[in-house]
Amino acid sequence: MISTTIEIKASPEAAREVFLNFLTWKEWHNGFYKAVTPLSDTDPFSVGKKLHCSVEGMDFEVTITQNSPTTFQWQGPPVKGVAGLHTFMFEPSKITQGSTTFTQREEFTGALAFLVQPWLLGKSLDAGFKGFNKDLKRKVEGL
């Protein structure tokens, strides 16, 4: 599993609103995530709907498995023998009142999942998650 966390000086609702506006990501993030595009025009963020993801040279479709005020989650397909359950959490901060603890986590399954650790093949994922987290923080706090 790879998990990264950052504190954002804004409400979880504000952070989540910026996060879910996938079409504007290119305006404030040009790193790890190249694009995330809903594949349905009708209720595109409901559980079971699909998204197209372009991430560091890979393109794939994911299925939304959870969408609540505190959690947005998708299940990715097997890529090179490893599938990932990707979770984004927007929780009220226990450190700073009125702020958000944003957590981005991916849990891996598959025969080669043990290789995707932050200190092995997961180094670039860990760095990519952290870069996105910093960009999200900068965008949300700049509103």
N, C-alpha and C positions, 0 to 999 in steps of 0.2 A: 504494500500500500504506500502511496505517496500522499502526503497531506501538508498543506501550507495554510497559514493563517495570517491575517493582517487586520489591524484596527482602522476603522474608517469613521471620521468625525461627522457623521450624519446618521439619520435613523435607518433602521433596516429596510423600511419601506422605500426610502429614497434610493438606497444602494440597489435594491432589487429592481426598481423601476429603470434605472440606468442599465443595469445588467441585461434585463429582458428586451431592451431595444437593440436587438442584434444588428439591425441595419446601420446603426450609427457607430458600431465598434471601430470601423476603419478610421473614423475621425479622431479617436483617442487611443487606439491600440494598433500597433503595426508589427507586433511580435509573433508570438506562438500561435494564436488563433488567427488564421487568415480570413475566415468567414464562417458564420453559422447562419443557415437559411431555413426558415420553416418551409415544409413541403405541402402545407395545407393552408388554404385561405380561410377555412372555417374553424374557429377556435383552435388556432395553431399551437397553443401551449398546453392543451389538455393531455392527460395521461393516455398513452397509446399512439399519439401523433408522432410523426417522424421529422427529423431535422437533417439537413445536409451539412456536414462539417468539413472544413478544409483546415488542416492542422499540420504545420511543419512538413509540407510536401506529401501529405496523405489526404485522400478524400474518401469519405465514408458516410453512411447514413446511420443515425442513432434513433432510438425509440425513447420518448419521454416516459419515465416510470414514476415520477413524483413531481408534483407542482403544488406547493403550499406556501403560505406567507413566509415560512422560514427556510424552505428547501426546494431547490430545483435539481432534478436528477435525470440522467439519461443512461441507457445501456447501449454500449457500442458493440459492434460485431467483432468476431475474431479478426485481428489484424496480425499477420505473421505468427499465428498460433496463440495469441493472447487477446482476451476480451476484457474490457474495462467497464466498471460501473462508476460513472463520474457524478460527483455530488458537489453542489454549490450551496453553502449555508449562509443565511443572513440572520444572525442572532443578536439580541440586545447585548451590548457590551457589559461585562462585569467589571471592567477596568474604568471606563469613562461613561458616565450617565449620558443618555441620549445618543450614544454612538453605536456602531455595529462591529461585531466580530464576524469578519467574512472568512469562511473556510472553504477551500477547494481541495477535494479529496478524490482519489481514484483507487478503487480496489480491483485487483487483477485476478483473472482465472484463466486456466488453460495449462497445458503441459510446460510451457516456458515462463509462466507467471513469476516464478521465484527469481528470475533474472532481472525483473523490472523493479528494482529497489533504488532508493535515492543515491546509493553509493556504487551501484553497478550500471546497468543499461538505463536506469531511470534518471540519471543525472540531468539530461536535457529536458525531461518532463518536469522535474522539480524546478529547474531554472525557468522554464516556460510558464509554469503556474505562478511562480513568484513575480515574474515580470508582468503578467496579466494583473495580478493582485495590486501591484504598485500603480499600474495604469488606471485601474478601476478606482482606486483610492484618490488619485490625483483628479480624475474626472468628477467624481461625486463631490469631493470637498471643494472643487472649483465652481460649483453651481451657485 
